[in-house]
Amino acid sequence: MTITSRKHNEQLPRIVTTHVYPPIPVRTLDWHAYFDGEEESGIDGYGSTREEAIADFMANAVCEDRVSPADALRLIDETTTA
């Protein structure tokens, strides 16, 4: 899914989530979210669920001025209901 950011008038890559499940006792890092193609160099987010990772990622994207708050909410809604 490609989303257009109204704030920056650019095409945003799709959000990718992976179930990492690291060998540690804490489960808050089980899911990883990032923009497609930016897994090594871009911003990302983590959470104990897929939805938490996406929400953390979008909060980081807003802080880094990659998306507007309104676009972040729309992306969260579209990504978690797909």
Biotite code that builds the C-alpha atoms (Angstrom):
import biotite.structure as struc

atoms = struc.array([
    struc.Atom([0.000, 0.000, 0.000], chain_id="A", res_id=1, res_name="MET", atom_name="CA", element="C"),
    struc.Atom([1.424, 3.371, -0.985], chain_id="A", res_id=2, res_name="THR", atom_name="CA", element="C"),
    struc.Atom([0.147, 6.440, 0.852], chain_id="A", res_id=3, res_name="ILE", atom_name="CA", element="C"),
    struc.Atom([0.614, 10.056, -0.163], chain_id="A", res_id=4, res_name="THR", atom_name="CA", element="C"),
    struc.Atom([1.628, 12.399, 2.625], chain_id="A", res_id=5, res_name="SER", atom_name="CA", element="C"),
    struc.Atom([-0.362, 15.620, 2.371], chain_id="A", res_id=6, res_name="ARG", atom_name="CA", element="C"),
    struc.Atom([2.231, 17.506, 4.404], chain_id="A", res_id=7, res_name="LYS", atom_name="CA", element="C"),
    struc.Atom([5.188, 16.631, 2.196], chain_id="A", res_id=8, res_name="HIS", atom_name="CA", element="C"),
    struc.Atom([3.312, 15.810, -1.033], chain_id="A", res_id=9, res_name="ASN", atom_name="CA", element="C"),
    struc.Atom([5.414, 12.707, -1.528], chain_id="A", res_id=10, res_name="GLU", atom_name="CA", element="C"),
    struc.Atom([4.657, 9.036, -1.892], chain_id="A", res_id=11, res_name="GLN", atom_name="CA", element="C"),
    struc.Atom([5.298, 7.187, 1.339], chain_id="A", res_id=12, res_name="LEU", atom_name="CA", element="C"),
    struc.Atom([6.547, 3.613, 1.097], chain_id="A", res_id=13, res_name="PRO", atom_name="CA", element="C"),
    struc.Atom([4.353, 0.890, 2.515], chain_id="A", res_id=14, res_name="ARG", atom_name="CA", element="C"),
    struc.Atom([4.709, -0.071, 6.160], chain_id="A", res_id=15, res_name="ILE", atom_name="CA", element="C"),
    struc.Atom([6.331, -3.439, 6.753], chain_id="A", res_id=16, res_name="VAL", atom_name="CA", element="C"),
    struc.Atom([6.012, -5.384, 10.001], chain_id="A", res_id=17, res_name="THR", atom_name="CA", element="C"),
    struc.Atom([8.044, -8.384, 11.074], chain_id="A", res_id=18, res_name="THR", atom_name="CA", element="C"),
    struc.Atom([7.652, -10.706, 14.032], chain_id="A", res_id=19, res_name="HIS", atom_name="CA", element="C"),
    struc.Atom([11.168, -10.630, 15.463], chain_id="A", res_id=20, res_name="VAL", atom_name="CA", element="C"),
    struc.Atom([10.640, -12.546, 18.737], chain_id="A", res_id=21, res_name="TYR", atom_name="CA", element="C"),
    struc.Atom([14.152, -11.949, 20.125], chain_id="A", res_id=22, res_name="PRO", atom_name="CA", element="C"),
    struc.Atom([15.539, -14.430, 22.682], chain_id="A", res_id=23, res_name="PRO", atom_name="CA", element="C"),
    struc.Atom([15.027, -12.113, 25.647], chain_id="A", res_id=24, res_name="ILE", atom_name="CA", element="C"),
    struc.Atom([12.473, -12.331, 28.466], chain_id="A", res_id=25, res_name="PRO", atom_name="CA", element="C"),
    struc.Atom([10.906, -8.942, 27.637], chain_id="A", res_id=26, res_name="VAL", atom_name="CA", element="C"),
    struc.Atom([8.150, -9.161, 24.997], chain_id="A", res_id=27, res_name="ARG", atom_name="CA", element="C"),
    struc.Atom([7.960, -5.413, 24.181], chain_id="A", res_id=28, res_name="THR", atom_name="CA", element="C"),
    struc.Atom([10.333, -5.850, 21.222], chain_id="A", res_id=29, res_name="LEU", atom_name="CA", element="C"),
    struc.Atom([8.584, -8.784, 19.513], chain_id="A", res_id=30, res_name="ASP", atom_name="CA", element="C"),
    struc.Atom([7.298, -6.755, 16.539], chain_id="A", res_id=31, res_name="TRP", atom_name="CA", element="C"),
    struc.Atom([9.254, -4.367, 14.303], chain_id="A", res_id=32, res_name="HIS", atom_name="CA", element="C"),
    struc.Atom([7.697, -1.801, 11.908], chain_id="A", res_id=33, res_name="ALA", atom_name="CA", element="C"),
    struc.Atom([9.390, 0.348, 9.253], chain_id="A", res_id=34, res_name="TYR", atom_name="CA", element="C"),
    struc.Atom([8.931, 1.790, 5.766], chain_id="A", res_id=35, res_name="PHE", atom_name="CA", element="C"),
    struc.Atom([9.662, -0.704, 2.990], chain_id="A", res_id=36, res_name="ASP", atom_name="CA", element="C"),
    struc.Atom([13.280, -0.336, 1.870], chain_id="A", res_id=37, res_name="GLY", atom_name="CA", element="C"),
    struc.Atom([14.329, 1.585, 4.979], chain_id="A", res_id=38, res_name="GLU", atom_name="CA", element="C"),
    struc.Atom([14.788, -1.259, 7.433], chain_id="A", res_id=39, res_name="GLU", atom_name="CA", element="C"),
    struc.Atom([18.489, -0.546, 7.915], chain_id="A", res_id=40, res_name="GLU", atom_name="CA", element="C"),
    struc.Atom([18.695, 3.227, 7.526], chain_id="A", res_id=41, res_name="SER", atom_name="CA", element="C"),
    struc.Atom([15.274, 4.625, 8.294], chain_id="A", res_id=42, res_name="GLY", atom_name="CA", element="C"),
    struc.Atom([13.183, 5.193, 11.366], chain_id="A", res_id=43, res_name="ILE", atom_name="CA", element="C"),
    struc.Atom([11.377, 2.273, 12.945], chain_id="A", res_id=44, res_name="ASP", atom_name="CA", element="C"),
    struc.Atom([9.145, 1.214, 15.802], chain_id="A", res_id=45, res_name="GLY", atom_name="CA", element="C"),
    struc.Atom([8.795, -1.740, 18.157], chain_id="A", res_id=46, res_name="TYR", atom_name="CA", element="C"),
    struc.Atom([5.988, -3.223, 20.212], chain_id="A", res_id=47, res_name="GLY", atom_name="CA", element="C"),
    struc.Atom([4.660, -6.323, 21.879], chain_id="A", res_id=48, res_name="SER", atom_name="CA", element="C"),
    struc.Atom([1.994, -6.553, 19.144], chain_id="A", res_id=49, res_name="THR", atom_name="CA", element="C"),
    struc.Atom([1.934, -5.641, 15.458], chain_id="A", res_id=50, res_name="ARG", atom_name="CA", element="C"),
    struc.Atom([-0.395, -2.729, 16.210], chain_id="A", res_id=51, res_name="GLU", atom_name="CA", element="C"),
    struc.Atom([1.866, -1.370, 18.970], chain_id="A", res_id=52, res_name="GLU", atom_name="CA", element="C"),
    struc.Atom([4.883, -1.522, 16.653], chain_id="A", res_id=53, res_name="ALA", atom_name="CA", element="C"),
    struc.Atom([3.014, 0.405, 13.944], chain_id="A", res_id=54, res_name="ILE", atom_name="CA", element="C"),
    struc.Atom([1.832, 3.025, 16.457], chain_id="A", res_id=55, res_name="ALA", atom_name="CA", element="C"),
    struc.Atom([5.389, 3.408, 17.830], chain_id="A", res_id=56, res_name="ASP", atom_name="CA", element="C"),
    struc.Atom([6.754, 3.677, 14.295], chain_id="A", res_id=57, res_name="PHE", atom_name="CA", element="C"),
    struc.Atom([4.218, 6.355, 13.344], chain_id="A", res_id=58, res_name="MET", atom_name="CA", element="C"),
    struc.Atom([4.989, 8.331, 16.518], chain_id="A", res_id=59, res_name="ALA", atom_name="CA", element="C"),
    struc.Atom([8.677, 8.235, 15.562], chain_id="A", res_id=60, res_name="ASN", atom_name="CA", element="C"),
    struc.Atom([7.840, 9.227, 11.959], chain_id="A", res_id=61, res_name="ALA", atom_name="CA", element="C"),
    struc.Atom([5.907, 12.264, 13.225], chain_id="A", res_id=62, res_name="VAL", atom_name="CA", element="C"),
    struc.Atom([8.814, 13.248, 15.514], chain_id="A", res_id=63, res_name="CYS", atom_name="CA", element="C"),
    struc.Atom([11.220, 12.976, 12.573], chain_id="A", res_id=64, res_name="GLU", atom_name="CA", element="C"),
    struc.Atom([8.817, 15.052, 10.425], chain_id="A", res_id=65, res_name="ASP", atom_name="CA", element="C"),
    struc.Atom([8.339, 12.239, 7.895], chain_id="A", res_id=66, res_name="ARG", atom_name="CA", element="C"),
    struc.Atom([4.536, 12.345, 8.164], chain_id="A", res_id=67, res_name="VAL", atom_name="CA", element="C"),
    struc.Atom([1.978, 14.725, 9.611], chain_id="A", res_id=68, res_name="SER", atom_name="CA", element="C"),
    struc.Atom([0.019, 13.661, 12.714], chain_id="A", res_id=69, res_name="PRO", atom_name="CA", element="C"),
    struc.Atom([-3.157, 13.369, 10.607], chain_id="A", res_id=70, res_name="ALA", atom_name="CA", element="C"),
    struc.Atom([-1.390, 11.157, 8.048], chain_id="A", res_id=71, res_name="ASP", atom_name="CA", element="C"),
    struc.Atom([0.058, 9.040, 10.861], chain_id="A", res_id=72, res_name="ALA", atom_name="CA", element="C"),
    struc.Atom([-3.411, 8.384, 12.269], chain_id="A", res_id=73, res_name="LEU", atom_name="CA", element="C"),
    struc.Atom([-4.699, 7.529, 8.801], chain_id="A", res_id=74, res_name="ARG", atom_name="CA", element="C"),
    struc.Atom([-1.762, 5.178, 8.164], chain_id="A", res_id=75, res_name="LEU", atom_name="CA", element="C"),
    struc.Atom([-2.273, 3.452, 11.517], chain_id="A", res_id=76, res_name="ILE", atom_name="CA", element="C"),
    struc.Atom([-5.950, 2.945, 10.763], chain_id="A", res_id=77, res_name="ASP", atom_name="CA", element="C"),
    struc.Atom([-5.384, 1.700, 7.211], chain_id="A", res_id=78, res_name="GLU", atom_name="CA", element="C"),
    struc.Atom([-2.488, -0.584, 8.154], chain_id="A", res_id=79, res_name="THR", atom_name="CA", element="C"),
    struc.Atom([-4.073, -2.189, 11.198], chain_id="A", res_id=80, res_name="THR", atom_name="CA", element="C"),
    struc.Atom([-7.461, -2.804, 9.570], chain_id="A", res_id=81, res_name="THR", atom_name="CA", element="C"),
    struc.Atom([-6.040, -4.310, 6.358], chain_id="A", res_id=82, res_name="ALA", atom_name="CA", element="C"),
])
